[in-house]
Amino acid sequence: MTKTIFEKHVAGRKGYTLPKLDVPKNIGIPEKYLRKEPPFIPELSELDVMRHFTELGDKNHCIEKGFYPLGSCTMKYNPKVNETLVRNPAFTNLHPMQDDDTAQGSLEVMYELQKDLASISGFADSTLQPLAGAQGELTGLKVIKAYHDSKGNEKTEIIIADSAHGTNPASVTLAGFKAVEIKSNDKGMVDIEALREAVNEKTAGFMLTNPNTLGIFESSFEEIAEIIHSVDGLMYMDGANFNALLGIVKPGEIGFDIMHYNLHKTFGTPHGGGGPGSGPIGVKEELVKFLPTPMVRKKEDGTYFLDYSHKDTSLGKLHAFYGNFAVNLKAYFYIKMLGIEGLNRASENAIINANYIMRKLEDYYYIPYKEGCMHEFVASGKWQKDKYGVSTLDIAKRVLDKGFHAPTIYFPLIVKEAMMIEPTETESKETLDQFIAAMIEIAEEAKNNPEILHDAPLNTPVRRVDDTKAVRELDIRFKISK
Ligand SMILES: *Cc1c(COP(=O)(O)O)cnc(C)c1O
């Protein structure tokens, strides 16, 4: 097993040379706050450190190494040119407190991105401030709250579908609303009758993940919007998976009032261990005044400025300054590089790729909703479980042995033994075929050699871990034994 970096420590070994200290050692920190003993920091040479992290990196799976069909997470390949562009000192040397007139280029980029996101999705404007999809949801719900407060409406409930992403009910609760969940129909879509029953004068809005977590586009959007708008509720679209709709559907034109985008799923910015992300929201004209301050606006003379003029109606701030600027910058490059035609082709390819895998696997795995999916689909390990006692967890672990990342499993909750597969548009047919062949092999193994699946993974640096122990007794601190 790889030793931790602390265990590799050799007292006195150094990876640096520094000039002699020529300033006072203690710069005035009161005696009582000074440590009695220096903290234990492992001492290693530069080469030791390089080898340590390269070894760890090699053990990891990443998109640069192999296919990553993690449904709902959209693990597509992001163009590396963006990483180079974003490191331009003209951007990296900016200070957020600088005067507007010394940061015109960066303001222009933010302005353009606000406008592009809004126009791609049919909204009046967008804010770049939220730092993740989930924070975009919270922002959108706060817009709903601000809208109702401004009209004196007393509304306390947000309706969500049972096929919603897990963050939806969490955000609803965090924003101070009560989440009212309705069941999906047998096509995996919103059950209109159930919706009618759930709607009343307390309904503040409806939050719809679209395409939903079954990878299905909600085709009854018009009827749904009519029902919600009839009680002055607002329509919120969870557009995290907008990578399925680029250039195909403009949510702002089909009845939605608010939507969030996941730049890290749709517009080529990296996921990063929980951040930095970016989850802008787009809104209809009458809701723009509620967006966080500031917005970037353009004056008649063509210059850009940070506009705080709506601060009395604004819901406030979600984050210091203007959001994750460098992340937003990458999305800007991605959009300008592809143009609307390129974006449209990305969505079309994402949809074709998902449907291709679904069709190739339908004889081997149970697929509950197979009328045609968008960018992802949900298969189930139900046949393997019922016939051979092989669980979806076993199948997912065996996928690792075949050199791929596993799909999302046991989600959405409404499908038993669910496996959510999203190939994305960036994968070639050869890669998709390799994955399909691996999944078929696993289906054969389930029949002929189920033991292998119970033991999987066999070929990974770490074998099967105890998930329950990891969750219940999480302890990631390294303890130094003296
Ligand atoms: C990923 C996702 C979210 C949450 O986005 P984060 O950036 O991870 O907070 C919300 N809704 C859907 C449908 C998603 O796929």
The ligand as an SDF file (V2000), in Angstrom:
LIG
                    3D

 15 15  0  0  0  0  0  0  0  0999 V2000
  -25.7250   18.3140  -10.8400 C   0  0  0  0  0  0  0  0  0  0  0  0
  -27.1150   18.6880  -10.6690 C   0  0  0  0  0  0  0  0  0  0  0  0
  -27.4970   19.6290   -9.6940 C   0  0  0  0  0  0  0  0  0  0  0  0
  -26.5290   20.2130   -8.6780 C   0  0  0  0  0  0  0  0  0  0  0  0
  -25.4720   20.9210   -9.2310 O   0  0  0  0  0  0  0  0  0  0  0  0
  -24.1470   21.2160   -8.3710 P   0  0  0  0  0  0  0  0  0  0  0  0
  -23.3200   22.1240   -9.2160 O   0  0  0  0  0  0  0  0  0  0  0  0
  -23.5130   19.8790   -8.1470 O   0  0  0  0  0  0  0  0  0  0  0  0
  -24.5690   21.8500   -7.0960 O   0  0  0  0  0  0  0  0  0  0  0  0
  -28.8320   19.9940   -9.6400 C   0  0  0  0  0  0  0  0  0  0  0  0
  -29.7330   19.4580  -10.4740 N   0  0  0  0  0  0  0  0  0  0  0  0
  -29.4150   18.5410  -11.4060 C   0  0  0  0  0  0  0  0  0  0  0  0
  -30.4760   17.9890  -12.3170 C   0  0  0  0  0  0  0  0  0  0  0  0
  -28.0880   18.1250  -11.5440 C   0  0  0  0  0  0  0  0  0  0  0  0
  -27.7780   17.2170  -12.4760 O   0  0  0  0  0  0  0  0  0  0  0  0
  1  2  1  0
  2  3  1  0
  2 14  2  0
  3  4  1  0
  3 10  2  0
  4  5  1  0
  5  6  1  0
  6  7  2  0
  6  8  1  0
  6  9  1  0
 10 11  1  0
 11 12  2  0
 12 13  1  0
 12 14  1  0
 14 15  1  0
M  END
$$$$
